[in-house]
Amino acid sequence: MLEVDSTTSHETSEPLPFPFNQQTFCRYEPIEKRVEQIRVLVIDDLLRDKSDLSELALTEWGRSADSHLQREREIAGMALRNILNNVERLVKRPTTHVAHVSEIAEAAAEFSPDAIVLSGTLRDFDYYNPDILTNFNRFVHSTHIPVLGICGGHQLIGLSFNSRIETLDHREPHERRVDRPFEYQYRFIRITQPDDPIFAGINDRDGGVWQEYTTQARILRVWQNHGLQLDRVPEGFQLLATSYLCRNQMMVRRAEEQLIYAVQFHLEKSFEDWHKNRTRWEHPNESRDGRIIFENFLFESLKHNAKV
């Protein structure tokens, strides 16, 4: 989830571990569009209007509901733009469509995408109309379309497969709405399954496009902004990456003609943000790792569809 309203955080990016901190540069790399064409359905997981709210949200927000929803729409615009920017920068002939999570089944049937990308979120899921969660649960259990869940989208997938969502200090979300500990800034996470195709190239002799810290130490440097996590890896999923503060940083499900990847971090912020003003949302890009994973997901989606 996007925890832009929280106040307790780790604001300083983690330094590179030895010996990689001795290198004051990263290799120059021109970004080439290697994916020929793909249809991507981008799902807006944030709240839109009062019909998306649960009774709890309506009660707790009261007259301030409109201002909270306005904030949701502002964040949604930036989050979706970053996802679309990745597709546009990585694909020669992209076709994209944006739909709300409440309309995911209908949008997938009409648009016929090769892949689905779920955005992050801002509020706890008990603020969502239960029908939205029920309908998403039904869809994600049955779809054969490859899915990538980002941050809140990752948590929504885990929730649908019977994981619990908790704070980083293992509290129920409703017990700590504010002043949660959360991860913010660039963080390092450790790859646990380097042979998964989402990490294609890290075992190559020259490392391909990956940095030395990934090929040699099996770590990624990714942008974090969340105060919630999944309490465990859901049954049927495999853990792909982990960290000390949040164990489930990345997971995959390959079962019954399904391919579902989910990442707790914001891999879509792998290019500079769509807006250049230096605010707490925008930041200069400092790592290509998220972009490589995003591109590999597109390739894996096309391979999966060819098999199915």
ABEGO torsion letter per residue (X at the ends): XBBAABABBBABBBBBBOAAAABABBBBBBBBBABABBBBBBBBABBABAAABBAAAAAAAEAAAAAAAAAAAAAAAAAAAAAAAAAAAABABBBBBBBBAAAAAAAAAAAGBABBBBBBBABBAAABBAAAAAAAAAAAAABABBBBBBEAAAAAAAAAAGBBBBBAAGBBAAABABGBBBBBEBBBBBBABAABAAABGAABAAGEABBAAAAAAGBBBBBBBBABBBABBBBGBBBABBBAABABABBBBBBGGBBBBBBABBAABABBBABABBBAABBBBABAAAAAAAAAAAAAAAAAAAAX
